[in-house]
Amino acid sequence: MSKTGNIKKNYLYNLVYTLLNTALPLLTMPYLARVVGAEGVGIHAYYYSAAHIFYIIAKLGLNNYGTRLISRNRDSADLSAVFSSVYYQQMITALVANVAYWGYYFLVARKEPNGVFALILGLLVFAGFFDIDWLFSGLEQFKSISRKNILVKTVSVALIFLLVKRREDLWKYTLLIAGSMFFGYLSMWTRLKRLVHFVPVPFRDVLAHLKPNLILVIPVFAINVYRTMDKIMLGAMSTMIQTGLYENAEKIVYALCGFITAFGTVMMPRITHMIASGQEAEMERYRALSMEFMMTLMIAMSAGLMAVSNRLAVLLFGAQFAGSGPLLMALSVTLPIIGWANVIRSQYVIPRGLDRLYVITVVSGAVVNLIVNAMLIPGMAAMGAVIGTICAEGIVPVIQFILLRKQIDYGPLVKKSVIALVSGIIMYGVVRLAERLPLTGVTLLGVQVVIGVVTYGGICLALHLAFDRDLLVMLRSKRGRKAAQGD
């Protein structure tokens, strides 16, 4: 078994992979928005969201359950047996999901004017048979996950620009998106034999994974309720144009969430292994550093995005997507909220097997989202869906705090975030003031980004030097060591 990589390299590898998965549509969005328009974007989002629900059924909670189980057994002689039993269970659920999806297609989607998109996206549901990312994540083999997917995603982006030329080519875009996911997952199988091999296992061992996996699919399904159901509800209760405006605004925010997802994916197997090894002190240190890093990064992104959202939406997607600007401004609030909840979830809740707590928090978010959407979408259209998303994301860390306040010392975590919050507020004001500069278009946006980065970085550094005692102690100790070496 190859040694696991260090956290920095794993984070970079997984960041590339996650961003490619989440940002592939973002890379092509400005082009696609101008070719197919808001209605075309909305049609793709509507049918993709429906297919993704069936894909979740195929995978159940394996991204968390499979990763955790492989991480716990990666040094065990039974690793191949564990992998085999989990994958055989995945085959069963993937078969059920595919049968159900084609039932949906023939009974419902085929009769709709744009039902051909549901037919194409059957490839995405079929990919559920081949997605074994959970194995590589549990072994911390993030380099393996990312390298081949980079090639697949790059080719698909090139093909989108080559083949999608007019409104009628929307089906080609949908096919390339689904195909890139399918072939990306399929490419991972070339490395499988170097890590594990299939072995016969009793059927009861396969079924034994079903119950805990069904428990963990509840939060996965719930998360996707308020990340995909909002578009389905918009398409049904409002218009495809409103769905398209919301889809593009949400894509930008969730592409930035790739930084959060990548970090959580890397840290979860490492923390799980630490718990199994009894490294409690080291685990606590990682969590504190992770929270500080995550809040510093996400608050900066949130404040910056909020300041330039209206300009960014028009520059990226064209004037017909000007309505995405206010949606993007409001959605940017969710970035630090999602980052905070992710650190607690990936470094405390899931590694310790607190699946019931995980289910409670995420299901609460889904319920809140559905209720708010149902109340607000008919009258507020896309902005109603935005408010529903903010409420859904916000309730998760609140419930985490209520249920974990006796186990986790939140005080130091909050203190570490105050500096980033103050810096973000000031940066927002400075970047907004920069709009008065005699510049336009991309030039003004570029200047605003540079001003924001310099302002945020400078204020963060100044506040840390003034108030962060741990940093001062570390700097003084380093100076002391250098002075001693000089003597």
Secondary structure, DSSP 8 states (H G I E B T S, - for coil): ------HHHHHHHHHHHHHHHHHHHHHHHHHHHHHHHHHHHHHHHHHHHHHHHHHHHHHTTHHHHHHHHHHHHTTSTTHHHHHHHHHHHHHHHHHHHHHHHHHHHHHTGGGSTTTHHHHHTHHHHHGGGT--HHHHHHTT-HHHHHHHHHHHHHHHHHHHHHH--SGGGHHHHHHHHHHHHHHHHHHGGGGHHHH-------HHHHHHTHHHHHHHHHHHHHHHHHHHHHHHHHHHHS-HHHHHHHHHHHHHHHHHHHHHHHHHHHHHHHHHHHHHHT-HHHHHHHHHHHHHHHHHHHHHHHHHHHHHHHHHHHHHH-GGGTTHHHHHHHHTTHHHHHHHHHHHIIIIITTTT-HHHHHHHHHHHHHHHHHHHHHHHHHHTHHHHHHHHHHHHHHHHHHHHHHHTTTS-HHHHHHHHHHHHHHHHHHHHHHHHGGGSS--HHHHHHHHHHHHHHHHHHHHHHHHHHH-HHHHHHHHHHHHHHHHHH-
